[in-house]
Amino acid sequence: MRNQYWAVLALGLVAACDAHQSGARPGSDAADAAADAGADVDAGLPPLIDAVRTEVALYDRRIRAVCPCLVAQGLYQTDQECLDLGLSGPDWVSCATMALASYDNAMTRAQSQCYFDFLRQTAECVEMSNCDVNQLAVCGNPDQDCLARVIDRLNLILTQCPSFGLLSRVKS
């Protein structure tokens, strides 16, 4: 049953891979315009380290909100058991920042904005769900176009930061 939650997290990445492999265009008119704007866009976006910190904080916020629900559903014995498996690790910010350093530019930051919006909306949705199973079911359904724009970014992090992977967190 525990695997159900992790399957939901992994599903977003699988969907992103499918969209990328099916030829989905990894950009949008807005992202293209942002790239054309160059330094003007870069000046308005946070530095990479701040962006990664925000992403990890939003991920942890969602985990903290969903763990009581998963405990109530009987998927975990305690909140702490769920948090131990789900929360980010201490090296996530530094590893992701290093993994993305050569990928960081105005265009990729602009393309990543939709992913930050998705993470924020998901965290807010889970927090407001009051653990209602039907409400939780609609939280965290990512936009396929957004995932197509950030798939390379996500893949860089997952391949260069093994502690982000689900299997690395399961205790034997």
Buried (B, 14 or more C-beta within 10 A) or exposed (E): EEEEBBEBBEEBBEBBBBBBEEEBEBBBEEBBEBBEBEEEBBEEBEEBBEBBBBBBBBBBBBBBBBBBBBBEBEBBEEEEBBBEBBBBEEEBBEBBBBBBEEBBBBBBBBBBBBBBEBBBBBBBBBBEBEBEEEBBEEBBBBBBBBBBBBBBBBBBBBEEBEEBEBEEBEEE
